[in-house]
Amino acid sequence: MFTAGFLVQWLAGIGFVWLRSPVADDLFTAIVIGASIATVPTTLIVWKPGSAPTRHAIAVAQMLYGTLIVYLTAGKLGTPYHVFVSLTFLALYRDWRVVATAVGVVLFDIVGVGVLSGEVAPARWVQHLAWVMLAAACVGIAARRAALDLMLARPPVANDTRESTKSIAHIDALGSSPTLLAIHTIHTGGEPSVFSDLEGEEGMHELLESFVQRLRETSSELEATTDHSELLRISQRVRGAAGSYGFAAISAAAGSVEEAIHAHRDVATKVAHLAGLCRRARSRQLVARAA
């Protein structure tokens, strides 16, 4: 999508200059600088599609195209609003870090180029910066929530042997650090912590930390209710979410609660087991910081 977008913006810049007045310097800027902006992200799109460096390179290039188009049109035709459209498109990555990179380019453009060069009046750049920051905050929050919703929408992960082996490996790795093991023994009442199979994957640290906190809240919910319909609702929610976040043992335990409720047998025991697992869920990143 962005590859086509870069081509359209490059041709649009050339078209603006040609229709306005084909000055040699402006044509050079539109053709050469415009093509140069797309070189790195286009190369990364082909070489490493979907990777973090590629996404951030696209964000930088997209905002630079906005600066270029505003320059070539002298700010006419509403081109200053290009920044807001770009932030909206970048939010489709569901990654607030990409939005932050784009905002960094805008800050450099406004402060580093406009203000320090004296080309933009202080009142004007403050207003523009305030609107950009407000839009970026909204888009960043929306991107983060979209990422969470996407994770929750994934089907539960089966509790197979491969995942069990990975979970055991996580616990074994924790045991190799006496400090981390001691901290976890204190925090979980001497019981082994429960880790996600997605630990260490790119972009998962913050999501896992947030989900672990939600699991602790869920543990309190489970312990506070005896209503079977409410327990069924909670267990169904936990089963799908925990599987999506790589907590296979918790997802399986939630499934056991559902079965117990339908069978009207051992409900309290199954709920207590699920609540205990939720309470013992941990993120290795948090543990490392605590150490």
N, C-alpha and C positions, 0 to 999 in steps of 0.2 A: 504493500500500500504506500509506504513512504518513498519507495524508489520511484513510483509513478508521480507521487507528490513533488519530489525534488525536480523531476523533469518538467512538470507543469509550472512550478514556480520559476525555474530557470528561463523557460520560454516566455513566461509572463513578464519577467523583468526586462528581457530583450524587447518584447513587444511594447512595453511602456515607453522605453527610451526611443524606439523607432517612430512611434506615433507622435510623441511629444516633439522631439527634435533630435535627429540622430547625430549627437555630438560624439566625436571620436573617443574622448576620454570616458564618457558615460557608456558607450558601446563596449569599450574594452572592459570596464568594470562589470557590466552585465554579463558579458560572454565569458571572460576568463575567471573573474572572481566567483561568479555564479557557478561555473563548472567546478572550480576548486573546492567549494564548500561541500559539494556532494561526493567528492572523491573518496574520502576516508569512510564515511558511513556506508556508501554503496559497496566498497570493497569488503567491509565487515559483514554486510548483509549476505554476500555471496560466500564468504569464508567461514563466518561463525554466526549463522542466522539464529536470532532469538537469545543470544548470550547477553550478559550484563554490559560488557563493553560496547556491543553493537547498539543496545538500547540507548545508552548514554551518548554515544556518538551521534545517533539520530536526533536526540533531543538538542544537542549543541547545534547541529547543522540546521535543524528546523527553525530555531530561534535566530540564527545568523541570516537565514533567508529572509526572515521578517525585517531585520535591520537593513539588509540590502534593498529590499523592495521599498521600504519607507524612504530610504535615501534616493533611490532612482525616481520615485514619484513625488519627491519633496513633501511627503506626508499627505498628499491629496488622495482622493478616491477612497477615503476611509482606511487606508493601509495600516495606520497605527493599531487598528483592531486585530491585525494579523496575530499579535501575541496571544490574545484570548482564544482565538480559534485553534492556535497551535497547542496551547495548554490542554484544551478539550480533547484533541486528537491523541496527545501523549498520554492522557489518562486512560486510554484504552489498554495500555500495558498493565494496568492495575498495580502500579509500582510507584509509590510516592517519591522514591529516590530519583526516578527519572524526571518527575515534575520539579524536584529540588534542583537538579542539574540545569533544567531549562530556565528556572528563575535566576540561577547564578549567572547565566549568560545575559539575561535581561538587566540584572544589577550592574554587570560590567559595562553594558552598553549605556545605561542611563548615567551611572555615576562616573565610571572610568572614562567614557568618551564625551557624553553630553555635558556633564557638570564641570569636569576639570578643564575641558576645552573652552568653556564659557559660551557654548552654542545654545544651551537651554537655560531658561530662567529658572531660579530655584523653586518658585511657587509651582511652576509647571511640572518639573520633574518629581517634586514631592507628591503632587496629585496623581501623576501617572504611576509612580512607584506604589502608592497606597492601593490603587485599583488593581495593579498586577499582583500584589501580595495577597489581597483579599480573594481574588480569583484563584490564585495558586493554592491558598489554604483550603478553599472549598473543593477544588479539583483533587488535591492531595488526599483529603479525608474520603472523598468519594472513591478514589482509586484504592485506598486501603480497605474500605468496606467491601468493595467489589471483589478484592482478592480473598477476603474472608468468606464471602458468599460463595465464591467459586469453589473453595475448599469444602464448604459444607454441602455443596451440591454433588460432590463426588460420591459414588457408591461406596459402601463400607468395604474395607480391606479384609480379605479372608484371613483367618487366623491359622495360616499354614505353618509347616515346619520351618520354611525359610525365614519367616518373620520371627518365629520363636527363637531361632538360632541367633538372629540379629539382635533381639532384645537381650539375650543372655550375653552376647558379646559386649553390649553396652555396659552391662553390670560388671562384667569382668574387667573392662577398661577402667571403670570407676574404681574398682578394687585395687588397681595398680597404683593409685594415688592415695596414701594413707590420710592426707588432709581432707580430700574430698569425701572419702568414705566416712570419716569421723563426723563431718558436717551433716551428711545425709543420715547417718545413724541417729543423730540427735533430732533432726527435723522430722523423721518418720517414725520415731518411737522404737528404733531398733529393727524395723522391718525394711526390706530392700525397696529402693525407689523404683518407680516405673518410668522408663524413658521411651521417647518416640523413635520409631525406625527411620524417621526423616531427619534426625539430628545430623548436622554437618552439611546438609544440602543448601545450596545457594538461596539466599533470601528467606530462609525458614526461621531464623533465630527469633525475630520479633514476633512472628505469627505464633510460634510455639510457646513463647513466654506468655503471650496474651491468652492462649488457649489453656495453658496450665492453670492460670489464675481462675479461669472460668470453671475448670474441673473442680477446684477447691470449693468454689461457691456451690457447684452442683452437689458435692459431697454433703454440704450442710443442708441443702434442699432434701436430699434423700433421707437423711437422718431425722428431719423435722416433720415428715409426713408419713401417714399410714394409709392414706386413701389410694386404693389400687388404680383408679383411673388416672390420678396424678402421677403415680409411680410409673405407670405404663407410658404416659406422655414423656416423662423425663428420660426413661430408659431408651425409648425410640430415638429421641433427640441425641442422646449420648452415643448410641450405637453407630449412627451415621457419621457424626462429627469426629468421634475418636478414631474410627477407621480411616477417615480422610486425613487426619493429622498423624497417622502412623502409630497410634496407641492400640495395637491389635488386641492386647489382653483386656483392656478396658472395653473395647467394642464387643468382644466375645462375652464378657461378664454382663454387659447391658443386654445382650441377646438372651442370656440365661435368665435374667430378671423377667423379660417379656414372656418366655416360655413358662416360668414358674407362676406368673400371674394368670396366664391362660389355663394352666393346669390346676390352679388353686392349691399349690403345694410348695412348701419351703420358701415362701416369698420373703419372709424376714431374713432368712439366712443369705439368700441371693442378694438382697438389697444391701445388707451389711457388707458383703464381700465387694460389691460394686463401689459402695461409698468409700471403703478402705483403699481400693485401687485409685480412685479419683483423688483422694487425699494424699496419696504417695506419689502422684505424678510430678515429675520434675523436668526442668530444662537444664541440660548440662552447661549452657552458657551462664545461667544464673548461679549455678553452683561454683563455676570457675571464678566468677566475680566475687562471690562470698568468701572464697578461699583467699 
